[in-house]
């Protein structure tokens, strides 16, 4: 199983970014999956999760949108109205026989 992330970067507050996570070696269409983030010095926390339903952390609800394209085996996180406090390393996770993690992508939001 391999998860390859892309889409991070340095942006200004109020800007948007879209993260992508392309999966291979796993039955993508029936897997539960989501996005986590880890700010410097902080624990990794769940941002959004998609299974039968969709969950968002209250800090991102209304600004972030998680989606999936089963035909492309790709998970997305559209992040709008980014804030300085969204700065973190973002990781995708897909649960198969065990959790699998992407390599991480840095999102830095400047004021």
C-alpha positions as CSV (number, residue, x, y, z in Angstrom):
1,X,0.0,0.0,0.0
2,X,1.3,3.4,-0.9
3,X,-0.2,6.8,-0.3
4,X,1.3,9.8,-2.1
5,X,0.4,13.3,-1.0
6,X,0.6,16.6,-2.9
7,X,-0.7,20.1,-2.7
8,X,0.8,21.8,0.3
9,X,2.7,25.0,0.4
10,X,3.0,28.5,1.7
11,X,0.0,30.8,1.4
12,X,-1.4,33.9,3.0
13,X,-4.3,34.0,5.4
14,X,-7.6,33.8,3.5
15,X,-6.1,31.8,0.7
16,X,-7.1,28.3,-0.4
17,X,-5.2,25.1,-1.0
18,X,-6.2,21.6,-2.1
19,X,-4.4,18.6,-0.8
20,X,-4.5,15.3,-2.7
21,X,-3.7,11.7,-1.6
22,X,-3.3,9.1,-4.3
23,X,-3.6,5.5,-3.0
24,X,-2.4,2.3,-4.6
25,X,-2.4,-1.3,-3.4
26,X,-5.6,-0.9,-1.4
27,X,-9.3,-1.3,-2.2
28,X,-10.0,2.4,-2.2
29,X,-13.7,2.5,-2.8
30,X,-14.6,0.6,0.3
31,X,-12.1,2.1,2.7
32,X,-12.6,4.7,5.3
33,X,-10.2,7.6,5.1
34,X,-9.4,11.0,6.3
35,X,-7.0,13.8,7.0
36,X,-4.9,14.6,10.1
37,X,-2.6,17.4,10.9
38,X,0.3,17.9,13.3
39,X,1.4,21.3,14.3
40,X,4.9,21.8,15.6
41,X,5.0,20.6,19.2
42,X,1.5,19.3,19.1
43,X,-0.1,15.9,18.8
44,X,-1.5,14.7,15.5
45,X,-5.2,15.5,15.4
46,X,-8.1,14.5,13.2
47,X,-9.2,17.2,10.8
48,X,-11.8,15.4,8.6
49,X,-12.9,11.8,8.1
50,X,-15.1,10.2,5.4
51,X,-16.8,6.8,5.7
52,X,-20.5,6.4,5.5
53,X,-20.8,9.9,6.7
54,X,-18.4,12.9,7.0
55,X,-16.8,14.3,10.1
56,X,-15.1,17.6,10.5
57,X,-13.3,19.0,13.5
58,X,-15.1,22.1,14.7
59,X,-12.1,24.3,14.0
60,X,-12.3,23.6,10.2
61,X,-16.0,23.0,9.7
62,X,-17.4,25.3,7.1
63,X,-13.9,26.0,5.6
64,X,-12.6,22.6,4.7
65,X,-14.2,20.0,2.5
66,X,-13.1,16.4,2.3
67,X,-13.9,14.4,-0.8
68,X,-12.9,11.3,-2.6
69,X,-12.7,10.1,-6.2
70,X,-13.0,6.3,-6.2
71,X,-12.2,6.1,-9.9
72,X,-8.9,7.8,-9.3
73,X,-8.2,6.3,-5.9
74,X,-7.7,9.8,-4.6
75,X,-8.7,11.6,-1.4
76,X,-8.9,15.4,-1.3
77,X,-9.0,18.1,1.2
78,X,-10.1,21.5,-0.1
79,X,-9.1,24.1,2.4
80,X,-10.6,27.6,2.1
81,X,-10.2,30.7,4.2
82,X,-7.0,29.4,5.6
83,X,-5.9,30.8,9.0
84,X,-2.5,31.1,10.6
85,X,-3.5,28.4,13.1
86,X,-4.0,25.9,10.2
87,X,-0.3,25.8,9.8
88,X,0.8,22.2,10.2
89,X,2.0,19.0,8.5
90,X,-1.0,17.3,7.0
91,X,-1.3,13.6,6.7
92,X,-3.8,11.4,4.9
93,X,-4.8,8.1,6.4
94,X,-6.6,5.2,4.8
95,X,-7.8,2.2,6.9
96,X,-7.4,-1.2,5.3
97,X,-6.2,-4.2,7.2
98,X,-4.5,-1.5,9.3
99,X,-4.1,2.3,9.1
100,X,-1.9,3.5,6.3
101,X,-0.4,7.0,6.3
102,X,0.8,9.4,3.6
103,X,4.2,11.0,3.8
104,X,2.9,14.3,5.0
105,X,2.7,17.7,3.3
106,X,3.5,21.0,4.9
107,X,0.9,23.7,4.9
108,X,2.1,27.1,6.1
109,X,-0.2,30.1,6.4
110,X,1.2,33.5,6.9
111,X,-0.6,36.5,8.3
